[in-house]
C-alpha cells in the first residue's frame, strides 16, 4: 500500500522552522522542512489511491478550518510528547504564548504555564499515547507568569495520532476555554452554600465566623467583618453614629494561614477607620470598592499603623471593600484580601462579594434584632445575667425559677466592692394578674445603677421609692417605673461582706429571708418591713447580723411560700433533705416541695451559702497622715502580695495604685489612713480616710504636675469607685488575678417539669 502526500499553501502567518520526522510507512505528515506555517500535509483516501479533486478540496478545507478558523486551541505532539505544531487559536492566547514553545516537551510546557497538577496531565497524555483511548473534558488550569497574573481553565480533548498502518505518530490536544463557565458554576455553588452555611445561629460573632469560613480560600485569602459597636449591643446604627470617629468591633476574621492566625484588631476588639483611606471612603459613600493593586508604594498605606503594617508584611496585592447593608441600615464593612492567590480581584469578584454580603448582612441584622429582643425578654422573665463575677468569693449560689407567665417576679445577684455581694429579690403584687414586666425590668435596671453607688440597703430602697413615687412623664399604658396608679412592687436588698461576715438587709414589703445555720437550725432573719415601692411614706431600716461561715440565706417570693404553714414546714423539709445533696439539688427539691400544685404567679427560690475571707486572704494597715507613709504603704502591699504569690506584674501595678491612692489621701485628709488588701476572685485595694469629699477622674495636661492619680488607677484596674465609710470615704480598685474573660452568671435551673423562664 502506498501513501501519496501533497502540500497545499494556505495564507497564514509564518512560524519558526521545524523538522518533522518521516513515519516509517508514510502517513499524513510528510517528511519536509517546514519553514512556513502555511504548509501542512494532506492525507490520501487511506486506500493507496489518490483522492478525487472534491475530496482533496474537502481535506484542504478541513485542515484550513482546524488550523486557521477553529476557536479551540489545537496542539500537536510527536510520539516523544514534544510540541510540533499549534493552530491559530492557540497562538492567539497572548497570556500563554505556546507557539514560542514549539519543540519543547509537554513537561516543560506544563511548568511554564504553572499548571497545578502537572503530573496528572502528563500521565494522561502518555496513557492516550500508549492505549489509543481518547480522553474527553480533561480540566486543565493554566496560570500566566506575567503581572498581573491571569488564570484560565480549559477543557481538553486528547486523542492519539497514527498512520494508516497503525504506526503511532503522536497525540493531538484540542483545548477549549471554559473559564467563564467554570467560574459561573463555582460562583453559583458558593452562593447556594451561603444560604445553608451562613446564619445557622442568631449570634453576630458566629455569623461573621461562618461567612469567613465560606469565603476563604474560595474567594479571598483573608476576610474580615467589622460591625458598628451598636450592632453587637442590638441597636440599629444611626447616621450620627457613623461619623468619622465611629467605633467598629471586629466580629469575624478568617485567614488561609490557619485558624490560629489572628488579625489586627483581634476578634472582639474595637477599631476605627482612619480618614483618607479606602475603608472610610467605602463607608462614607456606601459604594463597594475594588483595589486591584496594592504594594509598598500605595500612598494611603502607613507602616506606622498596625493594620497597614500587617497588610504590607503579608504581601497583600489586591482587596475588596464591601459595606454591610440590610433593611436600610449600614451595619459595618467586610474586607477581602488576596496575598496567597496571585490572581488579583476583578469586577466579577466584586459582584460575587456583594451577593454574598447581601445574604450575610440579613443574617447579621437578624442576629442583631434577636440580641435586642433576647435582652428584653431576659429582663422581662427574670433572667438578666451580669457581666461581672457574681461574688463567688462571698457566697455559693443556687436558684430555681418557676414561671407562670405573669412576668412580675425577679431576683438579681450584683457584685459590690470589697468582695461583697448584693442579693436582690423583687415581686409585683401576687394578686395582680396584669403586672407590667416592662416596669419590672426598668426597676431592676435602676437597682443595678444605684448599686454602683455602694449605698446602704435602706438608702437604696429610699431612692427607689422616690423614683417610683414620681408621676411618670408617659401617656397612660406607656412603659415606666411603677407609679402609684399601678400595682405595687416589693423589694428585698441584702448585702453580705465575706471579710466581716456581716449581713445587712432592708425590705420594701418583701418577705424576710430564711437563715439556715450550719447545724441545720432555721430561723427568719429579723428584717423590719417597709412599705412597697411607690406607696405610702418611705420608711426603711437596715438590719445587721453577723452570720456564721457556711450559713445559707433563702430568698423567695410569696408565690412559693404563700401560706404561713408552708413557711413553718421549711425546717423539716431541709432536715429531710438527703445528706450530701448539692446546693442546686437542694434548691430544686425545696422549690418542688414548697411550691403550690398550680402556680398563679411566677415563683422563685434563691439560695446563698456564705463564705468567709480569713486572715490568709486579707490584710489591713493603719498609717498616720504623713507623706513618708507612701513608701511604707507601698512596701507593706508588695510584701503581702509576694507572700500571697501573685504575679509580679500585678505586684508592680498594685504598688503604683497604692502610691497614687495613699498620696491623694495624705493630701486631702487630716486623720489616719487605712489600707486594706483583699484576695478573692479579684485583688481589691482599698484606701480609707476621714475626708468625705469624693474624688473625680480628670485628664491632666502634659504640663500639669498633679491630677493623674485616678487616671492611672482607672487604666490599671478592671473597675474602681468610691463608697461611704463610717469615718469618711473609701476608694477601692479591683484587678483581675489572671487575664481572662469574666464568667457570666450561671443560668437559672428549674426542676424537671417546672419549665424555664
SULBEL-V680335 format. One record per run of one state. SS is the DSSP state (A for helix, B for strand, O for the rest). FROM is the first residue (numbers start at 0). TO is the last residue. If there is no record, write none. Layout:
SS,FROM,TO / SS,FROM,TO
//
This chain:
O,0,4 / B,5,8 / O,9,16 / B,17,18 / O,19,31 / B,32,33 / O,34,37 / B,38,41 / O,42,51 / A,52,68 / O,69,71 / B,72,77 / O,78,80 / B,81,85 / O,86,86 / A,87,90 / O,91,96 / A,97,100 / O,101,103 / B,104,104 / A,105,111 / O,112,116 / A,117,130 / O,131,133 / B,134,142 / O,143,149 / B,150,161 / O,162,166 / B,167,176 / O,177,177 / A,178,196 / O,197,202 / A,203,214 / B,215,215 / O,216,218 / B,219,219 / O,220,220 / B,221,227 / A,228,231 / O,232,237 / A,238,241 / O,242,246 / B,247,254 / O,255,268 / B,269,270 / O,271,276 / A,277,284 / O,285,287 / B,288,290 / O,291,304 / A,305,313 / O,314,316 / B,317,325 / O,326,327 / B,328,337 / O,338,345 / A,346,379 / O,380,393 / B,394,401 / O,402,407 / B,408,414 / O,415,415 / A,416,418 / O,419,419 / B,420,427 / O,428,435 / A,436,450 / O,451,455 / A,456,468 / O,469,487 / B,488,496 / O,497,500 / B,501,508 / O,509,512 / B,513,515 / O,516,520 / B,521,523 / O,524,527 / B,528,529 / O,530,531 / B,532,532 / O,533,541 / B,542,545 / O,546,550 / B,551,555 / O,556,562 / A,563,567 / O,568,568 / A,569,575 / O,576,581 / A,582,593 / O,594,601 / B,602,609 / O,610,616 / B,617,622 / O,623,627 / A,628,643 / O,644,646 / A,647,667 / O,668,671 / B,672,678 / O,679,680 / B,681,688 / O,689,707 / A,708,715 / O,716,717 / B,718,723 / O,724,727 / B,728,735 / O,736,747 / B,748,748 / O,749,756
//
